Amino acid sequence: MLLCLFYLYYTDNRVMIFDSPQPFRGLWGILSSLCAESEQIGAATLETMGRQREQIERSSGFLQESLQNTEQARQIMKEM
């Protein structure tokens, strides 16, 4: 038999331990809302990170182009 313990933390740092999910049945809606909100935050975070990745990749390309231009300018200066 698998025994799961459920912990309920109160704001005054008390902890109650239950051996069944019965006390949580009333909290199911709150927990579901928190899970949905966490999923939305995660999706938004991934979207933001995707945009940031694109910006970093573009910046890397600009840096490479700048280095090439600098090298060309150095070569031209050496030939003068």
N, C-alpha and C positions, 0 to 999 in steps of 0.2 A: 504494500500500500504506500503510495506516494503522498506525503504530507506537505502541503504548501502553507506557508505562513504569510499572512498579509499584514502589512504594517500601515498604520494610519498615524501620520505625524500631525500634531497640533501646533498652533503658532507659539505656544508657551513651552515648546520642546518636550512635551510629554509624548510617550509612544504607547500605543495600544497594539497588542498582537492578537490576531484572530486566526483560527485554524480553518475557516471556510470563508467563501466570498459573500456570504449572506449580508453582513453589515454594509457591503459596498453596492448592493443592488440599487439603492437610491442615488448613488454617485455615478452610475453608469453613464448617464447623459453628460455629466461634467467631464468624465474621463474620455468619452467619445469626442466631445468638443475639443478637449485639449489635444487629442491625437490628430484630429482634423487640422487644427491650427498648426501643430508641429509639422504636419505634412506640407501645408501651404508655405510655411516659413522655409522648410527645406527646399521646396521647389523654387521659391524666389531666390534663395541663396545660390542654388545651382545655376539659375539663369544669370544672376549677377556675376558669378565666377566665370561663366561662359563668355560674357561680354568682356570681362577683364582679361581673359586668355586671348581673345581676339586683339585687344588693345596691345597686349604685350607682344604678340606675334607681329603686329604692324610696326611697333616700335623697334623690334629687332631688325625688321627689314629696313627701316629708315636708318638705323645705326650702321648696318652693312653698307648701305648706299653712301652714307657719309664717310665711312672709312675708305671706300673706293675713291670717292671724290678727293679726299685728303691725299691719298696715295698718288692720284693723277696730278694734283697740284704740286706735290713734292717733286715728282718727275719733271714737270715743266720748269720748276724753279731751278732744278739741277742743270737743266739744259741751257738756261739763260746765261 
